[in-house]
Amino acid sequence: MPRHSAAVYRRRRLVTLVAAILLVAVIGAAVWLLLARPWASAAEATPSPSASASGSPSPDATTSEPPAAESPSPEPSADETPGIVACEATDVEVAAVTDADSYDPGVLPQLSISLTNRGSTDCAIDVGSTTQRMTVSSGTDVWWTSTDCQENPSSMVATLTAGATVTSKVPVTWDRTRSSVETCADDNRPRAPGGGASYHVAVEIGGFKGTTTKQILLY
């Protein structure tokens, strides 16, 4: 038998090696496709029919939020309760309320009005700023009146429940100066003396005046 040259043997070994490499590559690719399943992730990422187009979660996935707190209902007015009669002076007790009995230098008194229905039935009263008046006096000298520089007064009729006591929610601040309708825009109004000076706060509302005054001391 004739012997082949060394070059022929090298070509045969090269062809055999390439064929082996290709076979290994084909087998490896088949195994990877079987195990990795690259399309599986795409299929799993497809939205399920229960999901909406906007991306909103299905009803089972929704989270419930606590209901919003309800706003407190205001006391009914006389118009809403036509059976309510107007308050009488014999039934209503009006009093001045302050946030302190004495005030250090620079501290401004906060003044409020208290209303008590001493009667046995509910009654209607106008508690708007048009009917409110607070006065600060020292002896017979009137130092300050809340209506001197009042802006945009309003009316508000409310029901005062029998036996109940209510106090104005937002107090009025006395800036410790002498008020006057002519000096509302004046920054240099006379200041009330301190050093333990005594002042009395008188109030009225809805046409009813307080029977007593509240004493405060300024330092």
C-alpha positions as CSV (number, residue, x, y, z in Angstrom):
1,M,0.0,0.0,0.0
2,P,1.4,3.4,-0.9
3,R,2.2,5.7,2.1
4,H,0.6,9.1,2.3
5,S,2.7,12.2,2.8
6,A,2.9,14.0,6.1
7,A,0.8,16.9,4.6
8,V,-2.1,14.6,3.9
9,Y,-2.1,13.3,7.5
10,R,-2.1,16.9,8.8
11,R,-5.0,17.8,6.7
12,R,-7.0,14.8,7.9
13,R,-6.2,15.6,11.5
14,L,-7.3,19.2,10.9
15,V,-10.6,18.2,9.3
16,T,-11.3,15.7,12.1
17,L,-10.5,18.4,14.8
18,V,-12.7,21.0,13.1
19,A,-15.5,18.5,12.9
20,A,-15.1,17.6,16.5
21,I,-15.2,21.3,17.5
22,L,-18.4,21.9,15.4
23,L,-20.1,18.9,17.0
24,V,-19.2,20.1,20.5
25,A,-20.5,23.6,19.6
26,V,-23.8,22.2,18.3
27,I,-24.3,20.0,21.3
28,G,-23.5,22.9,23.7
29,A,-25.9,25.2,21.9
30,A,-28.7,22.6,22.1
31,V,-28.1,22.1,25.8
32,W,-28.1,25.9,26.5
33,L,-31.3,26.5,24.6
34,L,-33.0,23.6,26.5
35,L,-31.9,24.9,29.9
36,A,-31.8,28.7,29.6
37,R,-35.0,29.1,27.6
38,P,-34.3,32.8,26.9
39,W,-37.9,33.4,25.7
40,A,-39.3,32.3,29.0
41,S,-38.6,35.7,30.7
42,A,-40.3,37.5,27.9
43,A,-43.3,35.3,28.2
44,E,-43.5,35.8,32.0
45,A,-43.2,39.5,31.5
46,T,-46.2,39.7,29.3
47,P,-49.1,41.4,31.3
48,S,-51.8,38.9,32.3
49,P,-55.3,39.5,30.9
50,S,-56.5,40.7,34.4
51,A,-54.1,43.7,34.3
52,S,-55.5,46.9,32.8
53,A,-53.8,48.8,30.0
54,S,-53.1,51.7,32.3
55,G,-51.0,49.5,34.6
56,S,-53.5,49.6,37.4
57,P,-53.3,46.5,39.7
58,S,-56.1,44.0,39.5
59,P,-58.8,44.2,42.2
60,D,-57.0,41.5,44.3
61,A,-53.8,43.6,44.3
62,T,-55.3,46.9,45.3
63,T,-54.6,48.3,48.8
64,S,-57.4,50.0,50.7
65,E,-56.8,53.5,52.1
66,P,-58.4,54.7,55.3
67,P,-61.4,56.9,54.6
68,A,-60.9,60.7,54.7
69,A,-61.8,62.3,57.9
70,E,-65.2,64.0,57.8
71,S,-65.3,67.7,58.3
72,P,-67.2,68.6,61.4
73,S,-70.7,69.8,60.8
74,P,-71.4,73.3,61.9
75,E,-74.2,74.1,64.3
76,P,-77.5,74.6,62.4
77,S,-78.4,78.2,61.9
78,A,-81.8,79.7,62.6
79,D,-82.7,79.5,58.9
80,E,-82.0,75.7,58.9
81,T,-84.0,75.2,62.1
82,P,-87.1,77.4,61.8
83,G,-88.4,76.3,65.2
84,I,-85.4,77.9,67.0
85,V,-86.4,81.2,68.6
86,A,-84.1,84.2,69.2
87,C,-82.1,84.3,72.4
88,E,-83.4,86.4,75.2
89,A,-81.3,88.6,77.5
90,T,-82.6,86.6,80.5
91,D,-81.2,83.3,79.0
92,V,-77.8,84.4,77.8
93,E,-74.8,85.0,79.9
94,V,-71.9,86.9,78.3
95,A,-68.4,87.1,79.8
96,A,-64.9,88.3,78.8
97,V,-62.2,85.7,78.6
98,T,-58.4,86.3,78.5
99,D,-55.5,83.9,78.1
100,A,-53.8,85.2,81.3
101,D,-54.5,87.4,84.3
102,S,-51.2,89.4,84.1
103,Y,-48.8,90.1,81.2
104,D,-45.1,90.6,81.3
105,P,-43.6,93.5,79.3
106,G,-44.1,93.0,75.5
107,V,-46.6,90.2,75.9
108,L,-49.9,91.0,74.2
109,P,-53.3,90.0,75.8
110,Q,-55.5,87.7,73.8
111,L,-59.2,88.5,74.3
112,S,-62.2,86.2,73.7
113,I,-66.0,86.1,74.4
114,S,-67.8,83.4,76.3
115,L,-71.5,82.7,75.8
116,T,-73.7,80.5,78.0
117,N,-77.3,79.6,77.4
118,R,-78.9,79.5,80.9
119,G,-82.4,78.8,79.4
120,S,-84.1,75.4,79.0
121,T,-84.4,75.6,75.2
122,D,-82.0,76.2,72.3
123,C,-82.0,79.7,70.9
124,A,-80.5,81.6,67.9
125,I,-78.0,84.4,68.2
126,D,-75.9,86.5,65.8
127,V,-72.3,85.8,66.8
128,G,-70.7,87.6,63.8
129,S,-68.1,90.2,64.1
130,T,-70.7,92.9,63.4
131,T,-72.2,92.3,66.8
132,Q,-68.9,91.8,68.8
133,R,-67.3,94.6,70.8
134,M,-64.4,94.4,73.2
135,T,-63.4,97.4,75.3
136,V,-60.3,97.8,77.5
137,S,-60.5,100.5,80.1
138,S,-58.4,101.8,83.1
139,G,-60.9,103.3,85.5
140,T,-63.1,105.6,83.4
141,D,-60.4,106.0,80.7
142,V,-61.2,103.8,77.6
143,W,-57.9,102.7,76.1
144,W,-58.9,100.4,73.3
145,T,-62.1,99.3,71.5
146,S,-62.1,96.4,69.0
147,T,-64.4,98.1,66.6
148,D,-62.3,101.2,66.1
149,C,-60.2,99.6,63.4
150,Q,-62.3,96.6,62.5
151,E,-62.2,95.5,58.8
152,N,-64.9,93.7,56.9
153,P,-67.3,92.8,59.7
154,S,-69.7,90.0,59.0
155,S,-72.9,88.5,60.4
156,M,-73.3,84.8,61.4
157,V,-76.4,83.4,63.1
158,A,-75.8,80.3,65.2
159,T,-77.8,78.1,67.5
160,L,-76.8,78.2,71.2
161,T,-77.8,74.9,72.8
162,A,-79.6,75.0,76.1
163,G,-77.1,74.7,79.0
164,A,-74.1,75.0,76.7
165,T,-71.1,77.3,77.0
166,V,-69.1,78.3,74.0
167,T,-66.1,80.6,73.5
168,S,-65.0,82.4,70.4
169,K,-62.4,80.3,68.6
170,V,-60.1,83.0,67.4
171,P,-59.1,85.5,70.1
172,V,-58.6,89.2,69.4
173,T,-55.2,90.7,70.2
174,W,-54.8,93.9,72.1
175,D,-51.6,95.6,71.1
176,R,-51.4,97.5,74.4
177,T,-51.9,100.8,72.6
178,R,-54.7,103.5,72.7
179,S,-57.1,102.9,69.7
180,S,-58.9,105.5,67.7
181,V,-60.6,105.4,64.3
182,E,-58.2,108.2,63.2
183,T,-55.0,106.4,64.2
184,C,-55.6,102.8,62.7
185,A,-52.5,103.1,60.4
186,D,-50.4,105.0,63.0
187,D,-47.4,103.0,64.3
188,N,-46.8,105.5,67.1
189,R,-50.0,105.3,69.0
190,P,-49.7,105.9,72.8
191,R,-48.8,102.7,74.7
192,A,-50.6,101.6,77.8
193,P,-48.6,102.0,81.0
194,G,-47.3,98.8,82.6
195,G,-45.6,98.3,86.0
196,G,-48.6,96.4,87.3
197,A,-51.3,98.8,86.0
198,S,-54.8,97.4,86.2
199,Y,-57.2,97.3,83.2
200,H,-60.7,95.9,82.7
201,V,-62.0,94.1,79.7
202,A,-65.7,94.5,78.8
203,V,-67.5,92.5,76.1
204,E,-70.8,92.4,74.2
205,I,-72.1,90.2,71.4
206,G,-75.4,89.7,69.6
207,G,-76.8,92.7,71.4
208,F,-76.1,91.3,74.9
209,K,-73.5,92.8,77.2
210,G,-71.4,91.1,79.8
211,T,-72.6,91.7,83.3
212,T,-69.1,91.8,84.7
213,T,-65.6,92.8,83.4
214,K,-62.4,90.8,83.4
215,Q,-59.4,92.4,85.2
216,I,-55.9,92.1,83.8
217,L,-52.5,93.5,84.9
218,L,-49.8,94.9,82.6
219,Y,-46.2,94.9,83.6
